[in-house]
């Protein structure tokens, strides 16, 4: 499932962020704790330059706590701090404010607000975080991506100057697994996704990583080997039938994706550290091979002159 989704307001936002970044003291990147790498945006690293970065694994109350701990260890380092987070938890919000101040002591000593920019892809909870930091509902919150369309600045009473940004997805998502995970989490608009494809991918993941939770939720004595047969079985059990007893896979897929998002299947994390370490190794091998090939071609061209 290839998705190219880069609305005009996102291109504008990228330029505005790059312009304001020199004035920023600290970057807060809001991630979805259920998919910490898939919900990262390479543009954040590109735009922040050398600014300190706090990665908030938001919605940690929806994720697998054991995997969250593993992700925290993996993501930290090189000017990056990673913490599990839940915007609805007031104590965690207070701790975050103190952490921001500790990372910009010169601003605090001068009696000036710490300038914080909040970044992340759509629907990871940026607006909810801002409202929690402000202690009142200012930023618009929605259950669909791309609610915030313009950059906004707020000054809080606890010593932070907060800059909100639209959720930015990069022009093309190269990792196929990430595409499906983003769609399953709700980061990509439902209008650009095929529910059946997303549900089938999710079922493959659940069979592999959380088979007990899958079987419990859908009352399965046995889990079919093929995802298509599993989706059909879920459809029959939930009454998603057309005339003639044919399973309506679209309706069944809606149930699977809905249950996944609502934690009715359980507290799940859609990806693990070992997987991404392996993908990073493969990417590095591909990069080295590409460099070697380019060098060989350059040498051949040189000899032909």
N, C-alpha and C positions, 0 to 999 in steps of 0.2 A: 504494500500500500504506500505509494509515493504521495507525499503531501508537500505542496509548494504554497506557503501561506505567509505573505509578507505585505500586509496592507500598507497603503501610503502613509498613514499616521505613524506607523512603526519606523519607516525610513526617516521621517521627520524627527521622531524621538531620538533616534540614534545620533543624528547631527546635534541635537540640543544637548544630549548627555555629554558628548565629546567637548562641547563648548564650555559647559559649566564645571566639568571635572576638576580643572586646576584649583577651583575655589573650595573643593570638598575635602573634609578631613578624614572621612571614613565611609566605606561602602558596606551596606548590608545587602547581601544577596539572599533572597528568600527562595528556598528549594522545597520541593515536596518530599518529605521524609520517606515516602513509599518508593520513590524513584530518584534518588539523590543525584545520579550522574545524568540520567535522561532529562531531568528538569534543569540541569545547568545550561547556561548559554555561553558559548565561546566569546560572544561579544562583551560579556562582563569582564573577562580577563583582558581583552583587547582595550576596552575603554577605561578601566580603572588605573592602568599604568602601574605605579608603585604604591598606590594608596592601600592602607591596611584594609583587610576584608574580613568580615564576619559572615560565615555561611550558616544561615538558620535553617535547620532541618525542620521546617514547619509541618504541622499536622502530625507530629510525632505520636499523638494519641491514637492515630489510625494505623500506624505502622507496627511492624514486628520489632519489639524492643531489643532483642538480641542482635538483629541485623543493624539496627540503628547505632548501637555501640560500635559495631565493626566499621560502619561508615564514618563515624566521627573520627576514629583513629586513622582511617585511610585519607580523609580529606584535609587533615590539619597539616600545617607546615608552610614554609616559604611565605611568611606574611599573612597566612590564612588561619583564622580560628573557626572551628566548627562546633556547633552546639545543637542538641535536640531542643525543640521549641514548640510551644502551643500558645497562640495569640490570645486564647481565652483564659489563660492562666495568669492572674495578676502578679503573682510572685515572680514568675519567669520574665514578665515584662519589666518589672522593677530591676531585676538582676541585669537585664539587657541594657537598661539605661545607665546603670553604674559601669558596666563593661565599656560602653561607648565613651564615657567620660574618662575612664582610666587609660584609654587608648589615644586620647588627645589632651594630655595634661597641660600643655601650654595654653590652649584655648580656655580651659577651666581656670587656670591661674590668672588669666587676664580678664576673667569675668565675662567672657564671651560664650555664646552657645556653640556647642560642637555641631559642625555642619555634616549631616548624614544624608547620603542618598540611598534610597531603597530601590533595588532592582530585582528583576526576576521575570520569568516567562508568565504568560497569562494564567490566572486561576490558581495561583499557589498561595494566595492569602496576603498580598501586600496591603490592600486597602484595610483589611481587618486588623493587621498589625499597626497601621497608622492610627486608626481609631483607638486602639488599645493604648498606644503611646500618648495620644492626646487626651485620653479620658473622656472623649465625646465623639459622636458620629459626625465626621467631617467628610472623609473620603467615601465615595460611593462603593458599596459592596454588592457583588452579584455572584450567582452560581454558574455563570457562564464566562468564558474568557473574553479579554479585551474590553472590560468595563471602563477602565481609565484610558482616555484618549489623549490627554494633554498633560504636560509636566506641571506639577503644582508644588508650592512651597508653603510649609506651615512652621510656625515657631511655637514650641511647647513651653510650658511653665517649668519644666524640670531640666532646663539647660541644653535642649537639643533644638537645632533648626533642621527640619526634615524636608527633604525633597522627594516627592513621589514621581514615578515615571510610569508610562504605559508598559504593560507586559509585552516584552519583545521576543518573538520567535525569530530564529535565524532564517534566511531565505530558503534553505533546503535542509531537511533533516536527513543526514546521510546514513545513520544507523537504523536498520529496519526494525529491530526490536524496540528501539526508543520511540519510533513513530507509533507503534501499537500501544506502548505503555502510556505515552502522552495522551493518546486518544482514550484509553481506558480510564485514565485519571480525571479526564474532563478538561485538560489543558488545551486541547484542540476542539474547535467548534464542532458540534454534532453534525452540522450541515456539510462538512467536508470529509466525513468518515463513513465507512460501510460497517454498520453494526455487526453484521454476521462475521466479517473478517476479524474485527477486533475481539469479538466473543470467542472465536475459534483459537486465536492466539492466546487469549487469557486462559482458556481451558487447558491448553497445552502446558502453560506455566503452572497452573494449579495442580494438574496431574503430577507434575515433576516435583514441585516445591511444597505444596500443601495438600496432599491427597486426603488426609483425614478430615480436614476442614471442609473440603469439597464434598466428600461423601456424606458428612453430617448434615450440611446445609441442604443438599438436594435428596437426602434419604436414599442414597445409593448403596446397595449391597455389594455391587461390583462396579468398577469404573471401566467403561468401554475403552479399548485401546486407541481407537481413532477419535479425534476431537469432533468430527462431524456426527458420529454415532452418539457421542456423549451429549452434544447439543440437542439431538433428536430426542434422546431419553429425557433430558430436562424439560424439553417442550411438551412431551407427552405427560409427564408428571405434573406440570403446571397448567395443563389444559390449553396449550397453544396449538389448537388443531383447526384445520380447514375441513371442508366437506370431504367425506371419504376417509377421514382419519389421517390425512396428510399433515405433518408437522409444519407449522408456520415458523420457519427458522428466524425470521426477523423479530417476531414477538418473543421467541425464546432467547434470542441474543439480547434484546432489551432487558430481560430479567437478569441474565448473567452479568451484564455490564452494570446494571443498577445495583445488584447485590454486592458486586465488587467494590463500587464506589462508596456504598453506605456502611461497609464493614459487616454486613450481615453474614458474609462468609467467614470473617475473622479479621484480626489485625495482621495485615500482610504487608510485606515489602516486595516489590515486583522484581528487584534485581539484587545481585549479591556482589561482594567485593572481588571474589575469585574470578567471576565472569569478566569484570571490567579490567582486571589485571591482565587476563589473557588477551582481551581485545587490544589493550595498549601495547602488549608485546607484538602482536600481529601487525599493528599499525606501524610500529617502529621498524620491523623487518621490511614492510612494504616501502617505507620511506627510504631506508638504506639501499634497497634494490633499485628504487627509482633514481636515486642519486648516482649509483654505480652505472646504470644504463645511460643516464644523461652524460656522465663523464666519458664513457666509451664512445658515444655518438659524437661528442665534441672532439675527441681525439681522432676519430675517423675522418671527420670533416677537415681537421687541421692537416692530416696527411694527404688528403685529396687536393689540397690547394697547390 
